[in-house]
């Protein structure tokens, strides 16, 4: 079997077809094989293990996809399942995003919220909209990314006092508890189930 294919990610849905986790393809195949999950095809039909292999091992299909999506066995090849649906679990994971430096950078898209330009990480810092010296707290609603020049210009003032309009109102983002890894393309098969508000990034297990 292809090691790359086995280690790629599979989106896990609960019985209500809501995303609850991601696992590697090897574990996803194991769940399908033992009957605790079913694979979801691009036709939105669910498949047991034998049904999946028989349906998605057609050479005309295999030839059109990336090699890292193919599971190669001794006698046949078949597509790695990108989405599975659990047979029993109907619960949900927390949709609250962890309040962390990384997630603030992701929320604000590495963009200064005062001059609206993107910058490398080292040229950005986290600004308190209402300065801490004036009672501002450290929360999703009171922090925003700022480039160094804008941060210096704003100083210990509010945006209104500094005549600096925020790009957008800072809010606590709502997304799946699945963590984000930047720089990789979200599989098309996931987009139906992952709201666009979660950003166009791949999902990995919670750290």
C-alpha angles and dihedrals in degrees: 000000000000111000092205092053093047092052097047118103130269121196113231119213127191122231089278090057093249121139114253106158148341125238134176119273093249091060091042091055089049091055092048092047094052092044099245090117141019127221118243116220129208085257088062090243118132121231138197118222099272092040090051094049093045093047101040101040094078109131092224089060095042092053093059100054136073116273092238088066094058126092109208120203129174095266105024148006129227139175120273108244110248095188131030132182120217115235097216114012114095100164128107135228121238112279094205116115116227112251100239140135092252093052092049088055090049093047092051092042094234087291129133105243092212105048095022095228127131117238139180114267094256091058095054133072136178112262126201104228091207100036117244088233086065098046100275114152131218104253141124090264096051104044132075137168114262132182115233096255092050091046090053092046094050094045113160094342135103117251089254092053091048092044090237116139118209117238090230139350109272112239139170103265120230115215140136114288086245108112124237129240113198126222100037128101119249109238112252090231090063097050094080089061103033114073115233088240088073088071129242096286137115121257127236135176119286111272 
